[in-house]
Amino acid sequence: MKQIAAAFVKAQKAFGPALKTNVNPAFKGSKYADLSACVEAVMDALNANGIALMQHSHEVDSGVTVETVFLHESGEVLSSGKLHVPASKQDAQGYGSAMTYARRYSLMAACGIAPEDDDGNAAVKAQADEESRVLQALRDASMLGTNALRMAYEKHTPPDSLWKPNQAMLKKAAAQADKATEGAPA
């Protein structure tokens, strides 16, 4: 158990997010991470650390039971335990849906990953990048003086969440730039 535990920790550090890229029309178009997104999030990191992923199904009448198992190249095995999902319908489609659901959630639980909204993260990153760009423009302008800072503020109109924490510093830098240029030859 010692070798697989060490390898699993290394693999877990390299796991990616299970991106929500599929749309579920039954729930007002909400997005979800399908089984392939979950496997993709962990498979390369597991394999790079000598770990194979297996998912065993166990026979039950009311649905499906899945056990996610990790097999290390040393021969050590780590099991996540069994997860039972009832079938919504007692037909092939009901069992198939339950099997996919069980495999996905068993894998996410065993690996300690959670689905991540790729659109939401992209939007947050884009906003952070824009705020960083605006703040840098304000800093650059403050080095040129109060008038330059005022024009940059009007041009970029930074949100209060960006302006208020930086306002005093920017105004101080602008005042220092004004003072430095007062006695400078034109």
C-alpha positions as CSV (number, residue, x, y, z in Angstrom):
1,M,0.0,0.0,0.0
2,K,3.0,2.3,0.5
3,Q,4.0,2.6,-3.2
4,I,0.5,3.1,-4.6
5,A,-0.2,5.7,-1.9
6,A,2.9,7.8,-2.8
7,A,2.1,7.4,-6.5
8,F,-1.5,8.4,-6.0
9,V,-0.5,11.6,-4.1
10,K,1.8,12.6,-7.0
11,A,-0.9,11.8,-9.6
12,Q,-3.5,13.8,-7.6
13,K,-1.3,16.9,-7.7
14,A,-1.5,16.8,-11.5
15,F,-5.2,16.1,-11.9
16,G,-7.0,18.6,-14.1
17,P,-10.5,19.8,-13.7
18,A,-13.5,17.8,-14.9
19,L,-14.9,20.5,-17.3
20,K,-18.6,21.0,-17.6
21,T,-18.9,20.9,-21.4
22,N,-22.1,18.9,-22.0
23,V,-25.5,20.5,-21.9
24,N,-28.4,18.7,-20.0
25,P,-31.6,19.8,-21.8
26,A,-33.7,18.3,-19.0
27,F,-32.4,20.8,-16.5
28,K,-32.9,24.1,-18.4
29,G,-29.7,23.7,-20.4
30,S,-27.4,23.4,-17.4
31,K,-23.9,22.1,-18.1
32,Y,-22.3,19.0,-16.6
33,A,-19.0,17.1,-16.8
34,D,-19.7,13.8,-18.6
35,L,-17.8,10.5,-17.9
36,S,-15.2,11.2,-20.6
37,A,-14.4,14.6,-19.1
38,C,-13.9,13.0,-15.7
39,V,-11.6,10.3,-17.1
40,E,-9.7,12.9,-19.1
41,A,-9.1,15.0,-16.0
42,V,-7.2,12.1,-14.2
43,M,-6.0,9.5,-16.7
44,D,-2.7,11.0,-17.9
45,A,-1.7,11.8,-14.3
46,L,-2.6,8.3,-13.1
47,N,-0.7,6.6,-15.9
48,A,2.3,8.9,-15.6
49,N,2.6,7.6,-12.0
50,G,2.2,4.0,-12.8
51,I,-1.4,3.7,-11.9
52,A,-4.1,2.0,-14.0
53,L,-7.8,2.8,-13.5
54,M,-10.4,0.1,-13.4
55,Q,-14.1,0.3,-12.7
56,H,-15.9,-2.9,-11.7
57,S,-19.6,-3.3,-11.8
58,H,-21.4,-5.5,-9.4
59,E,-24.7,-7.2,-10.0
60,V,-27.7,-5.9,-8.1
61,D,-31.5,-6.0,-9.0
62,S,-32.4,-2.4,-8.4
63,G,-29.7,-0.6,-10.3
64,V,-25.9,-0.7,-10.6
65,T,-23.0,-0.7,-8.2
66,V,-19.6,0.5,-9.3
67,E,-16.3,0.1,-7.6
68,T,-13.4,2.3,-8.7
69,V,-10.1,0.5,-8.3
70,F,-6.5,1.8,-8.9
71,L,-3.8,-0.8,-9.7
72,H,-0.2,0.3,-9.3
73,E,2.6,-1.2,-11.4
74,S,4.0,-2.6,-8.1
75,G,0.9,-4.8,-7.9
76,E,-0.6,-2.8,-5.0
77,V,-4.3,-2.1,-5.3
78,L,-6.4,0.7,-3.9
79,S,-10.2,0.5,-3.9
80,S,-12.6,3.4,-3.4
81,G,-15.4,1.2,-2.2
82,K,-18.7,0.5,-3.9
83,L,-21.2,3.1,-5.0
84,H,-24.8,2.0,-5.7
85,V,-27.1,4.0,-8.0
86,P,-30.7,2.9,-8.5
87,A,-31.9,2.6,-12.1
88,S,-34.6,5.1,-12.9
89,K,-36.2,2.6,-15.3
90,Q,-36.0,-1.2,-15.3
91,D,-34.8,-1.4,-18.9
92,A,-31.5,-1.1,-20.8
93,Q,-31.6,2.7,-21.0
94,G,-32.3,3.0,-17.3
95,Y,-29.5,0.7,-16.3
96,G,-27.1,2.3,-18.9
97,S,-27.8,5.7,-17.5
98,A,-27.3,4.5,-13.9
99,M,-24.0,2.9,-14.9
100,T,-22.6,6.0,-16.5
101,Y,-23.8,8.1,-13.5
102,A,-22.2,5.7,-11.0
103,R,-18.9,5.4,-12.9
104,R,-18.7,9.2,-13.1
105,Y,-19.5,9.9,-9.5
106,S,-17.4,7.0,-8.2
107,L,-14.4,8.3,-10.2
108,M,-14.8,11.9,-9.0
109,A,-15.1,10.8,-5.4
110,A,-12.2,8.4,-5.6
111,C,-9.9,11.0,-7.2
112,G,-11.1,13.9,-5.1
113,I,-12.1,16.0,-8.2
114,A,-15.1,18.1,-8.7
115,P,-16.7,19.3,-11.9
116,E,-15.6,22.8,-13.0
117,D,-17.5,25.3,-15.1
118,D,-15.1,26.1,-17.9
119,D,-17.2,29.1,-19.1
120,G,-17.3,30.6,-15.6
121,N,-13.6,30.2,-15.0
122,A,-12.8,31.8,-18.4
123,A,-15.1,34.7,-17.5
124,V,-13.4,35.2,-14.1
125,K,-10.0,35.0,-15.7
126,A,-10.9,37.5,-18.4
127,Q,-12.2,39.9,-15.8
128,A,-9.1,39.6,-13.7
129,D,-6.9,40.1,-16.8
130,E,-8.9,43.3,-17.7
131,E,-8.7,44.6,-14.2
132,S,-4.9,44.0,-14.2
133,R,-4.6,45.8,-17.5
134,V,-6.6,48.8,-16.3
135,L,-4.7,49.0,-13.0
136,Q,-1.4,49.0,-14.9
137,A,-2.7,51.8,-17.2
138,L,-3.7,53.8,-14.1
139,R,-0.3,53.2,-12.5
140,D,1.5,54.3,-15.7
141,A,-0.6,57.4,-15.9
142,S,0.0,58.3,-12.2
143,M,3.7,58.5,-12.9
144,L,3.0,61.3,-15.4
145,G,1.0,63.3,-12.9
146,T,-2.5,64.2,-11.8
147,N,-3.9,65.3,-15.2
148,A,-2.7,62.1,-16.8
149,L,-4.2,60.0,-14.0
150,R,-7.5,61.9,-14.4
151,M,-7.6,61.2,-18.2
152,A,-6.7,57.5,-17.7
153,Y,-9.5,57.3,-15.1
154,E,-12.0,58.8,-17.5
155,K,-10.8,56.6,-20.3
156,H,-10.9,53.3,-18.4
157,T,-13.6,54.0,-15.8
158,P,-12.4,51.4,-13.3
159,P,-15.0,49.7,-11.1
160,D,-15.0,50.8,-7.4
161,S,-13.7,47.4,-6.4
162,L,-10.5,48.3,-8.3
163,W,-10.3,52.0,-7.8
164,K,-11.0,52.3,-4.1
165,P,-8.2,50.1,-2.8
166,N,-5.7,51.7,-5.1
167,Q,-6.9,55.3,-5.2
168,A,-4.7,56.7,-2.4
169,M,-1.6,55.1,-3.8
170,L,-2.3,56.3,-7.4
171,K,-3.1,59.9,-6.3
172,K,0.0,60.0,-4.1
173,A,2.2,58.8,-7.0
174,A,0.5,61.4,-9.3
175,A,1.1,64.2,-6.8
176,Q,4.8,63.2,-6.5
177,A,5.1,63.2,-10.3
178,D,3.5,66.7,-10.3
179,K,5.9,67.9,-7.6
180,A,8.9,66.4,-9.5
181,T,8.0,68.2,-12.7
182,E,7.2,71.6,-11.0
183,G,10.8,72.7,-10.9
184,A,12.0,70.7,-14.0
185,P,12.9,72.7,-17.1
186,A,10.4,72.5,-19.9
